[in-house]
Amino acid sequence: MAKNAPPRWDRRMQQRLARGEAAALGELYDRFASLVHSQANRMLDDESAADLVTREVFGYVWENPDAYDPKQGSMRSWVARLTHRESVQRLRRTAAARQADEEYGTYGGEGGAGGVDPADLEERVRLATAAARADYIVASMPAPLRAALELAYIQRRDYRQTATDLGVTEDEARRRLRLGLQLLSTAHTRPLEGSSPPGYGRPL
């Protein structure tokens, strides 16, 4: 259990938020806002909606700091879980509103479109969750692995060039790429970390 305990920073941050320290919220925002916004935008494919989710997530954290249980994991994973939950809820609310508009003939100017297929919506949620998990994994993985992946797959370096850029051996570059890809492969086979443990916290 001790090795899985969250960093001391997480516990102190929760205590400061519970005391109502506005500076603590600012520090939390500076640390996690880019993660929240990128995860929400990846799920929703909408900058404005991602902005709203970001505000809602940090508003919830500010109002409910006691909803975070350090025994359940890091504050980073808790914030990511809140982002995922709110993004999924927003996807479903948007789909429900579109279906209602279609039923009354106001969405896109055409009625009788048959509404939103629940299976299609759930598939979109599944794909968005996998994409968000991939973003979370990349943001959370050790810096050496992340740097190797960015060089290889964003800057299109081969493993020899990656090794040179990182100042490591070619074997080490291959090892980092392999480990990074192994982590990313879990994005499509596992839910977002801690996305739905029973009884954890309260809904947004």
C-alpha positions in Angstrom: 0.0 0.0 0.0 2.8 2.4 0.9 4.3 2.3 -2.6 0.9 3.2 -4.1 0.4 6.2 -1.8 -0.1 9.4 -3.7 2.7 12.1 -3.5 2.7 14.3 -0.5 1.9 17.2 -2.9 -1.5 15.6 -3.5 -2.4 15.4 0.2 -1.3 18.9 0.9 -3.2 20.2 -2.1 -6.4 18.6 -0.9 -5.9 20.1 2.6 -5.3 23.6 1.1 -8.4 23.3 -1.1 -10.4 22.2 1.9 -9.3 25.4 3.7 -10.5 27.4 0.8 -7.1 28.7 -0.4 -7.7 30.3 -3.8 -3.9 30.1 -4.5 -4.2 26.4 -4.2 -6.8 26.3 -7.0 -4.6 28.4 -9.1 -1.6 26.1 -8.6 -3.8 23.1 -9.4 -5.1 24.8 -12.5 -1.6 25.6 -13.7 -0.5 22.0 -13.3 -3.5 20.2 -14.8 -5.5 22.6 -17.0 -3.7 21.6 -20.2 -4.3 17.9 -19.4 -8.0 18.5 -18.7 -8.5 20.7 -21.8 -6.7 18.3 -24.2 -8.5 15.3 -22.9 -11.9 17.0 -23.1 -11.2 18.3 -26.6 -10.0 14.9 -27.8 -13.3 13.4 -26.6 -15.6 16.1 -27.7 -13.8 17.5 -30.8 -15.0 20.9 -29.8 -12.8 23.7 -28.4 -15.7 25.6 -26.8 -17.1 22.5 -25.2 -13.6 21.6 -23.9 -13.4 25.1 -22.4 -16.7 24.5 -20.6 -15.6 21.1 -19.3 -12.4 22.6 -18.0 -14.2 25.2 -16.1 -16.7 22.7 -14.7 -14.0 20.2 -13.6 -12.0 22.8 -11.7 -15.2 24.3 -10.3 -16.2 20.9 -9.0 -12.8 20.3 -7.5 -13.0 23.7 -5.7 -16.4 23.0 -4.3 -15.8 19.4 -3.4 -12.2 18.9 -2.4 -13.3 16.2 0.1 -14.5 14.0 -2.9 -10.9 13.2 -3.5 -9.7 10.2 -1.6 -5.9 9.9 -1.6 -6.2 6.2 -0.8 -7.8 5.7 -4.3 -4.9 7.2 -6.3 -3.2 10.4 -7.3 -5.0 13.7 -7.7 -3.9 13.7 -11.4 -5.9 10.5 -12.0 -8.8 11.9 -10.1 -8.9 15.1 -12.2 -8.6 12.9 -15.4 -11.5 10.8 -14.2 -13.7 13.9 -13.5 -12.8 15.2 -17.0 -13.7 11.9 -18.6 -17.0 11.7 -16.7 -18.1 15.2 -17.6 -17.0 14.8 -21.2 -19.1 11.6 -21.6 -22.1 13.3 -19.9 -21.7 16.2 -22.3 -21.5 13.9 -25.3 -24.7 12.2 -24.2 -26.5 15.5 -23.4 -25.6 16.8 -26.9 -26.9 13.6 -28.5 -30.1 13.7 -26.5 -30.6 17.4 -27.5 -30.0 16.6 -31.2 -32.4 13.7 -31.0 -35.1 15.9 -29.5 -34.5 18.5 -32.2 -34.8 15.9 -34.9 -38.1 14.6 -33.4 -39.5 18.1 -33.5 -38.1 18.8 -37.0 -35.8 21.6 -35.8 -32.4 20.0 -36.1 -30.8 20.9 -39.4 -34.2 21.9 -40.8 -35.3 18.3 -41.3 -37.7 16.1 -39.3 -38.0 12.4 -39.1 -34.3 11.7 -39.3 -34.7 8.7 -37.0 -32.8 10.3 -34.0 -29.5 9.2 -32.7 -28.6 5.5 -32.8 -27.7 4.5 -29.2 -25.1 2.0 -30.5 -23.4 4.8 -32.5 -23.3 7.0 -29.5 -21.8 4.3 -27.3 -19.2 3.6 -30.0 -18.3 7.3 -30.1 -18.0 7.3 -26.3 -15.8 4.2 -26.5 -13.5 5.7 -29.1 -13.4 9.0 -27.3 -12.5 7.2 -24.1 -9.7 5.3 -25.8 -8.4 8.5 -27.3 -8.5 10.3 -24.0 -6.7 7.5 -22.3 -4.0 7.6 -24.9 -3.6 11.3 -24.2 -3.5 10.6 -20.5 -0.9 7.8 -20.9 1.4 10.0 -23.0 1.1 12.9 -20.5 1.7 10.6 -17.5 4.5 8.4 -18.8 8.1 9.0 -17.8 9.7 11.8 -19.7 12.3 9.6 -21.5 9.6 7.4 -23.0 7.5 10.4 -24.0 10.4 12.2 -25.6 11.3 9.0 -27.6 7.7 8.7 -28.9 7.4 12.4 -29.8 10.6 12.2 -31.8 9.7 8.9 -33.6 6.0 9.6 -34.3 5.6 13.3 -34.3 8.9 14.4 -35.8 9.2 11.2 -37.9 12.7 10.3 -36.7 13.8 6.7 -37.1 15.3 4.9 -34.0 18.9 5.8 -35.0 18.0 9.5 -35.3 16.0 9.3 -32.1 19.0 7.8 -30.3 21.2 10.6 -31.6 18.8 13.3 -30.6 18.4 11.8 -27.1 22.0 11.1 -26.6 21.4 7.4 -25.9 22.4 4.1 -27.6 20.3 2.7 -30.4 19.4 -0.2 -28.1 18.2 2.2 -25.5 16.1 4.2 -28.0 14.5 1.0 -29.2 13.7 0.0 -25.6 12.1 3.3 -24.9 10.0 3.2 -28.0 8.9 -0.4 -27.3 7.9 0.5 -23.7 6.1 3.6 -24.8 4.1 1.7 -27.4 3.3 -1.1 -24.9 1.8 1.6 -22.6 -0.2 3.2 -25.5 -1.5 -0.2 -26.6 -3.5 -0.4 -23.4 -5.6 2.7 -24.4 -7.9 0.5 -26.5 -8.1 -2.5 -24.1 -8.6 -0.8 -20.7 -10.8 2.0 -19.4 -9.4 5.4 -18.5 -7.5 5.0 -15.2 -10.0 4.9 -12.4 -12.9 6.0 -14.7 -15.6 4.1 -12.9 -14.7 2.6 -9.6 -17.7 1.9 -7.5 -18.6 4.5 -4.9 -15.7 6.8 -5.6 -16.5 10.5 -5.1 -19.8 12.1 -6.2 -21.0 12.8 -9.7 -20.4 16.1 -11.3 
